[in-house]
Amino acid sequence: MALPFTPSARSTIGVEWELQLIDQDSNDLRQAADAVIERATVDGSLHPFVQREMMLNTIEITSGARRTVAECLDDIVGTGAFLRGITNPLRIDLATAGTHPFARPAYQRVTNSHRYEELVERTQYWGRQMLLYGIHVHVGVEDRAKVLPIQSALVTRLGQMQALSASSPFWAGQDTGYASNRAMVFQQLPTAGIPRQFGEWEELERYVDDMTRTGVIGGFDEIRWDVRPAPKWGTVENRVFDAATNIQEVGAFAALTHCLVEYFSRRLDDDEGLASLPDWFVAENKWRSARYGMDAELILDRSGREEPVVATVERMLEELAPVARDLGCERELEGVETILRMGAGYQRQRYVAAHAGRAGLDAVVELMRAEMRADRPLDPAEFLNARPSRVPGSAHGAPA
């Protein structure tokens, strides 16, 4: 099966951000996507940067294909303001993280779509657990020959990116012990999670042909790897990130992806080979970063050398600084340093859950809502000190 790749302008960028629809009174999820979509549709046309998702508690905001991360963020911020004009009268807040801390997957409803109905019918229990939220970053590639080497090179840093973005320690009211439970749940779907790596485009075409002929997928968009080619758009797509709770971290993850893809592209221009990892090391790094987050020690290369996440990220930032200057995303990339200083989303959430008393997971949702309003990560201790008291004996207490 031929799999045409439509080249894009080099290092153009687009961002997608999955948001939760949260009831302002209960902090629980609202199954209100139909109402939001209806109100976001004018003269028969849905707002161009608003998308449906699988669950009725979810709305996705996207950017256009832009030259800079800042332009993508402008699209997203503007669309968020537009949507708040719709959701506020419904007493719904837009907020997000990799998961919702206490919402019950069994109570969530799926969008009325044949595609999603087929997915749930096939995957059954696990398909009904997809109460998950992420960020996807597309970066344009001008030459198909670069795509697979860049994909494999990104995979060598998959664990570090997953750790930085991890924001899903809680699931259905429990602390899972994982920094990113989203990563663990999502990979239960067929063709989701750890990417397949191929040396030649023809190998990818044979894979897609085999998967299509045997009914595993109906089209390439059903391949949901953490990092994948996107032939239709002419990009490499990074899907490893848990959803950030605020626009500053969206910018940080977009800038990190933008810089890495351009950095690897420049190495290819200079006829320098790109690193890759064997599948078994990739799988181990994914598990370690999902489990231990920023405290993980990850495998760096084929020889099996290991290094703590923080040390690798600090070195990456030094290497990527010249690229960030050229791409105009220095400010956004500084958001990664903020995460190193303040902690990743899962760390901030756990602090709040541990120190909020009986408010427990309600306070975690309020942190998510507050960070969305503030457009930046908040110091969890300062958040708790400033948080107004709620009614004692909250329905959503400390995690089990």
N, C-alpha and C positions, 0 to 999 in steps of 0.2 A: 504494500500500500504506500503510494507516494504521500509524503507529508511536507507540503510546500512551506517554506519559511519566507515570510515577507519581511525583508530587512527594514529596520527603523533607523532614523537618524541617531547617530551614536550618542549614548548616554543621555537621551531623553528619559524622563521619569514620570511614572504615574503611581498613585497611592490609593489603596482601598482600606477603609476602617469600619469594622463591624461594631455597631452600637446596640446596647440593651435599652429596651423601653421599660423604665422603672416607675412603678406607682409612687407618687410623692407621699402618700399617706402610710402605706404598708411596707415600703422598701422592696416589695416583691416584684416579679416581672409581670408585665401586662401583655396580653395577647392582642395587641392593638395595631399591628402592622397594616391591616386592611384599611382601617380608618385613617392612618397617617398617609398611606399611599394615595387614597382617594383624595385627600385634601392637598396633596402635593402634585396632583394632576390638574393642569390648566389647559382648557381647550383640547382635551383629549391627549395631551402630551405630559408624561411624567417629567419632573425636574431632571435635567440631564445628569446630575451628580448624585441622584438618589436611586438606590436599588433595593429590590426585594431580596430576602434571604430565605433559607430553608424553614426557619421557625418564625411564627407570628409574633414573637417577642423581640424581633431583631429588625433593624434597618441598617443598610450599608451606605456610607458616604464615600464618594470617590472624587478624585481630581481628574482634570484633563491630562493629556500627554503634554508635559511641560519641559522646559530647559533646566529649571532649578527646583530644589526642594522648597524654597520659599514660595514659589508660584503655586506648587501643589498645596501647601498649607493655606494659602489665601483662598483657594477653591474650597477646601474643607471647612475652614472657619466660616466663610460666607454661607455655605450650604447648611452648616450647623445652626447659624442664626436664623436662616429661613425655616428650618424644621422646628426650632423652638417656638416660633410663632404659631405653629400647628399643635405642638405637644403640650405647651403650657396650659392652654384652655382645657385640655383633657386631663390635667393634673398628672402628667407624665414627664419625667426627667429623662434626658439622654445622658447616659453614663455607661461605663463599660470596664471590663477586665477580661482575662482569659476565660473565666467562668463567673457565674453569680454565686455568692457564698452559700445561700441556703435554699434557692429555688429547687423544686422537685422535678426532675426530668419527666416523670410519669404524667405530670399535670400540664405539660406544654403541648401546644398544638402546632401541626405542620402546615405550611402554606399549601393552599389548594393548587397543586401543580402535578401534572403527570410524571415529570422528572423526579420530583421528591417522593411522590407516592411509590414509584418503582424502587427507589433507594431504600425506603423504609420496609417495603415488602420483602426485598431481598435480604436486607441486613438484620431485620427483626429487632431483637433487644438492643443491640448496639446502635442501630440506626435511630432508635428512639431516644438515645442518650446524647444526641449531638447538641447539647446545651453549651456551645463553645463559640468563642469570639476571637478573631485574629486581625492582624494587619498583613496586607499583601503589598509588596513593592515590585513594580515592573521597571526594568532598566533596558533601554533600547540597545540593540546590537546590530551593527551595520554589515556584518559578514557571518553567514551561517557557519562557516568553519570555526568561528570563535566560540560558538554557543556551548557546546558540550565541554570543552576544556574549562570555560568560565564556570559552568555549573559545578563541575567536580571540584574546582578550586574553592568555590563558595561552601561546598559541603565540608571542606576541612575546617571551616569556622562555624559550622552549623551549631555546635554545642555552645560556643561562646555567645552567639546571638540569641539562642534559646534561653540561656541563663540570664542575660541582660533584660530580656522582656518578660520573664516568668512572672505571672500575676494571677495564678490560679491554684492556690494551695487548698482552697475549700471546695467541697462538693457535697451538695444536698445536706448542708448543716454540719459536716464533719471536716476536720483537718486531716487531709489525706497523707500527710508526711512528705508530699512532693511539692517542689517549687512550682512545677507546671503539670498539674493533673490534666490540663487540656491536651498536652502532648501525648499522654498515655491513652486517653480515651479516643482521640481522633485517629490514631493509627489502627484502631480496630476495624475501620472501614477498609474494604478492598482497595488497593492501589493508593492508600493514603500513608503519609508519614515519610519514612526513610526513602530517599530517592534511589532509583536505579541509575547506574552510571554506565555510559557507553563510550567507546572510543571513536566510533564513526556514526554519521547521521543515518546510514543505511541500517545499522543495528537498531537504532531507535524506531525506524520505519517498520522493521520486521517485528519488533516487540508490539507496536501498536496494531499491526495487522493480525498477529496471533491473538491479542487480547480482544480485538473486535470480532474476529471470526468465531471465537469460542464464547462470545456473549458476556465476557467480563466487563467490558465497557461498551457504551454506545457511541462514544466520541472522545476525542483527545481531552476535552475539558473535564472528563471524569477521572483523569489521572491527577490525584491530589497530593503529589509529593511536596515535601517541605521546600525543595528548590526544584524548579522544573523549567524547561523551555516553554515559551508561549508562542508557537509558530504563527498563529493568526495575527498577533500584535507585533511580532518581530522583537521579542524581549526575552530576557531571563527573568523569571518571577520568583521572588523570595517570599515564601509563605510560612516560615518557621516561627514568626513572632506571635506570642500571646498579644491580645489587644491591649494597647496602652490605655491608661486611665486619663490621659491628658494630652493636649496637642504638642507640648514640648517634647514628650517622649516619642510621639509619632514622628516628629521631625528628626529626632536622634536616630531612630531605627531606619528611616528613609535615607538619611545622610550616610549612615554606615553602609547600607547596601549600595547606594550610589557610588560611594568612594571605592568600595571593594571591587565592583564590576569594572570601573574605569581603571583602577590599579592593575587588575589582571589583564585587561585589554591592552594596556601599554606594554606589559611584559611580553605579550604575544607579538605586538608590533616589533619589539626588539629581538624577536626569535628566541626568547627565553621560555623554557618549559614551565608549566604550572604544576604545583603540587597536587596530589590526590591521596586519598586514604582508601585502604581496602574496606569492603562492606562491613566486615566484622568490627573494625575499629569505629566506623561511622555509627553502627548500632550501639556500641558501648558508650560512645560519647553522648549520643542522644539520651540514653537512659540516665547516665550520670548527671547530665545537666538538668534533666527533668526532675530527678530526685533531689539533688543537692544544690541546684541553682548556682549562685555566686560562690559557694564553697566547694564546688566541684573541682577535681583535678582531671584534666582532659588529655587525651592522647594527641600529640602534635603531628606526628609523621609516621611513615611506614616502618621506621626502626623501633617505634613504640615509646619514644620519649614522651614524658608527661610534664604538665605544668598547670599551676592553678589558673582558673579563669581570669582573675584580676590581673595577673602578670601578663598573660597573653593579650588581654584587651589594652592594657597600657602601652605595650609595644606596638600593637596595631594602630593606635591613635597617633603615635610618633611617625610610623611609616606612611600613614594616610594623610598627614597634615598638608604636604604639598598638593596632593590631589584635591583635597577639600578647598584649598585656596583657588585652584583653577576652576572648580565646579561651582564656586560661590556658596558653599554650604558649611563654612567654618563655624558659624554661630550655631547652626543646628547640630553639628557633630559634637559641640561642647556639651550637649545634653547627655552624651554617654558618660562624660566625666561627672556630671551631676548624679547619675545613677551610682557610679562608683563611690561617691561621697555620701549620698543619702540612703542608698539601698534600693534594690529592685522592688517592683510592685508587691511581690509576695512577701518580702520582708516588712514593708510598711503595713500591709494588711495584718500580718501575724502580730506585730507589735500592738496594733489597735485592738485586735481580738483579745489579746492577753491582758490588756490594761483597762478595758472598758467596763469591767464588772459585768453586771447582769445585762447590759446593753448588747454585749457580744457581737454577733454578726450583723445586727442592725447598724452598729457603729462602723463596721467595715464598709457596708453599702453607703453610708453617709460619707465616709472618706472618699469612695469612688465618685460620688456626686460632687463633693467639694473640690476634688482635683480637676474634674471636668470644668467646673465654674472658674477655677483659678488659672486654668491653662498651664499648670505645672505640677510636679510632685510636691507634696506637702510633708513637712516634718511631722511624723505621727504623734510625737509627744505634744508639740505645739497645737496640733489639730484637736487632740483630746482636751487640752486645757481650755481651748476656745469653744469647744462644742457645748451647746446648750443642753441642759438636763432634759431627758425625756421621761415619759411615764415609767415608774419603777416596774420591774418584772416584765421586761420586753418579751414578746413572743418568740424572738429569735436570739437566744442567749448565747453563751460561750459555746464554741464548737465542741462536739463530742470527741 
